[in-house]
Amino acid sequence: MHQHILQLYNSAKKQQRLIIGLMSGTSLDGLDVALCKVSGHGMDTQIDVLAFDTVDYDDDYKQKIKTVFARRECDLELVTLLHPWVGQLHGKMVLQCLAKWKVDAADIDVIASHGQTIYHCPKSQHNQSDFNHGTLQIGDSDHLAVTTGITTIGDFRQKHIAAGGEGAPLAVYGDYLFFSSLIENRILLNMGGIANLTFLPQSADASAVFSSDIGPSNTIMDAYIQCYFAPLHYDKDSLIANRGQINQPLLDELCQDEFFNLDFPKTTGPEVFNLAYLHQAQTTTNTLQLSHEDVMATLNRFSAMMIAQAINQCSEKLADVTVYASGGGIHNPLLMKHILSLCPQLHEIKNTHALGIDPDAKEAVLFAILANECLAGGQQRFGNQAQGIPTITMGKVSFAD
């Protein structure tokens, strides 16, 4: 048996494994690094987050990625060069965190790397009959493994597409295994650049689990701030949106995209919801002269309306449901206020701190769970392929040498 296969075998047999989960989202703010102690697998998975940090991306990283991010046409040579470069950079960031935490790389069983999404195109979006769903994440796991000296499991989304899914959202797998409850119906709401949710029924019946992208959360708002309020990267504490007034014609037009009429499950990304989408809506409604504050107020309400609409749709037949939120959107007080006001059945929106997981770390932790399943788990039978949740094992293994 090859020594690396033996090493994986021994890791799989451990009662507890140390797994580093990595997440780099469409907001491009930084790499989330979560050091997780994981035991069990499947519905018996237990997670203890020993350390967490977000390593900020510098302007050089952001500018390089933005030249290829969510663009139908870009420099193919640059994409080719960025693929290993991002993997190496993420590896250096992991080593930086391990040094800060005083953890030896040799003690880590595996790294779980999501990579950096640069393009997501489900069939409903590209409309090319010869092709199915597609998605592309750069940040090669071989380079990450060689840089850190740690076996890396990455490129999770391709198996989901190969099995008939759209490559997203993958949060449903970790959400079900770790956050399912027998005492309440739960909605796990993640508000990154794009918002998604997972519905977890109180029965813990895998066939009733439901997950889907919702639409924009922070993606257009952040892009607008970066365009007109640089060097600000986002609307901290909703200060700019709070100074504006909602423009109803523009809001109505923003809600007209055909994506919102598609049945769940569905996926989308900044390829659709971006500044060009906003500009077209403003052109149609003759609102190009709106103040920046009014535009931000309207975008904030737009994101909240689409998120609330999805929550209400999921919970309309339930006597009670509890929403647990995560992602950057939880730090936008106006967005949270709007969502709650549009969901009359909710008395509050909690965050995943209440379930023992830092809401900023949740996505990185979920990929650690996927890596644990790849390493030591089995195939959880969801039994609802029609809901876009195929029964699969995800992740490709890259050895350090």
Disulfide bonds with the S-S distance in Angstrom:
none
